[in-house]
């Protein structure tokens, strides 16, 4: 599941970059216990050789970076957001808790830059 989610994430990030003026992106992942970093790099190479909807020019010229989750602030934000989403949709003890997701979503909306109309 982790690698499938990675593929979907790469697709969406690459589309966003392509649709908002191009350029390239550096992708940094949090180190996951018992998940070998080499497996991540091998999967990326396999995806590049397969039929995907990833816009590969968005990632030209860099390897994935893997860092400790507590070493990069944005990885901490991603972890908090993923945890809030999980609690909102995955029943725990028969209940879901969407309060965390609602609280952080208000912060994202309040600080989000104005969007320009998409072309094409």
HELIX and SHEET records of a PDB file:
HELIX    1   1 UNK A    2  UNK A   19  1                                  18    
HELIX    2   2 UNK A   37  UNK A   49  1                                  13    
HELIX    3   3 UNK A   56  UNK A   59  5                                   4    
HELIX    4   4 UNK A   69  UNK A   71  5                                   3    
HELIX    5   5 UNK A   73  UNK A   89  1                                  17    
HELIX    6   6 UNK A   99  UNK A  111  1                                  13    
SHEET    1   A 2 UNK A  28  UNK A  30  0                                        
SHEET    2   A 2 UNK A  65  UNK A  67  1                                        
END                                                                             
